[in-house]
Amino acid sequence: MNREYKRINQEWLDNKSKEDGINALGHGVFYQVLKHGDPSSDTPSPRSIITVHYTGWTIDGKKFDGSRGETPPAIRLSDLIDGWKIALQQMHIGDQWEIYIPSELGYGKFSQPGIPGNSTLIFEIELLAIG
C-alpha cells in the first residue's frame, strides 16, 4: 500500500507540473500564482519570521491544516518543512501562491495528523509580513 501510495502521489505531482500556469522552483517544488503582491518588497531569508495565511491539503482534497478565519501565525522560516523554505524565499509580501511539495520535502515517509506518509502536499500560502 505505502509504495503504491507514494507512486500515485508522485504521478499526481508529475502531471500537475505539466499544467498551464504551473512553475518550477527546483528540488521538485512547483507553484501557481494566485495573486501578485509587491514585487519591490523583500523576500524572506531562512532566519526571517514570516506571517502567513495558509491552507494545506493532500492530493485527494482532504484539508489537514489551515489558518484562514484565525489569527495568522508568525513562524521562523527555518522551522518549517523544506518545501515551504524553498517557496517562501521566492515570495514577496502580498503574494498568494498554491505550492505543490513532493513528500521528500514535506514529511517524507512519516505520517502526521491527517497526512499519510509519502504524501505530496498542496498549500495555498499568502505571505502577509516578514519580521
Stockholm file with secondary structure:
# STOCKHOLM 1.0

chainA/1-131         MNREYKRINQEWLDNKSKEDGINALGHGVFYQVLKHGDPSSDTPSPRSIITVHYTGWTIDGKKFDGSRGETPPAIRLSDLIDGWKIALQQMHIGDQWEIYIPSELGYGKFSQPGIPGNSTLIFEIELLAIG
#=GR chainA/1-131 SS CHHHHHHHHHHHHHHHHTSTTCEEEETTEEEEEEECCCTTSCCCCTTCEEEEEEEEEETTSCEEEECTTSCCCEEEGGGSCHHHHHHHTTCCTTCEEEEEECGGGTTTTCCBTTBCTTCCEEEEEEEEEEC
#=GC SS_cons         CHHHHHHHHHHHHHHHHTSTTCEEEETTEEEEEEECCCTTSCCCCTTCEEEEEEEEEETTSCEEEECTTSCCCEEEGGGSCHHHHHHHTTCCTTCEEEEEECGGGTTTTCCBTTBCTTCCEEEEEEEEEEC
//
